[in-house]
Amino acid sequence: MAAYVTTFVLAFATNKALVLSETVSYSVWGWIWFAPLLLADSKLKQARRLARQRVIAAMEARHAGAAAAS
């Protein structure tokens, strides 16, 4: 959560600084700060999905082994 707040503040400050310095009349360049955050979130989501699949596969294999032994 803190990363999102920090990124929002950076994006807002960057956009405001560009507009106040009259470099541009309207700026969306600050929102580029979100790109690394969204990429990291995507990678973490993929890692969680993979871990969940591995745990489920391990549990199914253990139950199948126990059922075969019975």
C-alpha positions in Angstrom: 0.0 0.0 0.0 2.8 2.4 0.8 4.3 1.8 -2.6 1.1 2.8 -4.3 0.9 6.0 -2.2 4.5 6.9 -2.8 4.1 6.2 -6.5 1.0 8.4 -6.7 2.8 11.2 -4.9 5.8 10.9 -7.3 3.5 10.9 -10.3 1.5 13.9 -9.1 4.6 15.9 -8.2 6.2 15.1 -11.5 3.2 16.2 -13.5 2.8 19.4 -11.3 6.5 20.3 -11.7 6.4 19.9 -15.5 3.2 22.1 -15.7 4.5 24.7 -13.3 7.8 25.0 -15.0 5.9 25.6 -18.2 7.7 22.8 -19.9 4.3 21.5 -21.0 0.8 22.8 -20.7 -0.6 19.3 -19.6 1.4 16.4 -18.4 0.9 12.7 -18.0 4.6 11.9 -17.9 4.5 11.4 -14.2 2.3 8.4 -14.5 5.2 6.5 -15.9 6.2 6.0 -12.3 3.5 3.4 -12.1 5.1 1.2 -14.8 7.7 -0.6 -12.5 5.1 -1.0 -9.8 2.6 -2.6 -12.1 5.3 -4.8 -13.6 6.4 -6.0 -10.1 2.7 -6.6 -9.2 2.3 -8.7 -12.3 5.4 -10.8 -11.5 4.2 -11.4 -7.9 0.8 -12.4 -9.1 2.4 -14.9 -11.5 4.6 -16.3 -8.7 1.6 -16.7 -6.4 -0.3 -18.5 -9.1 2.6 -20.9 -9.8 3.1 -21.5 -6.1 -0.6 -22.3 -5.7 -0.5 -24.7 -8.6 2.6 -26.5 -7.2 1.0 -26.9 -3.8 -2.2 -28.3 -5.3 -0.2 -30.7 -7.5 1.8 -31.9 -4.5 -1.3 -32.4 -2.4 -3.0 -34.3 -5.2 0.1 -36.5 -5.6 0.2 -37.2 -1.9 -3.5 -38.2 -1.8 -3.2 -40.3 -4.9 -0.2 -42.1 -3.3 -2.1 -42.7 -0.1 -5.2 -44.0 -2.0 -3.0 -46.3 -4.0 -1.3 -47.7 -0.9 -4.7 -48.5 0.7 
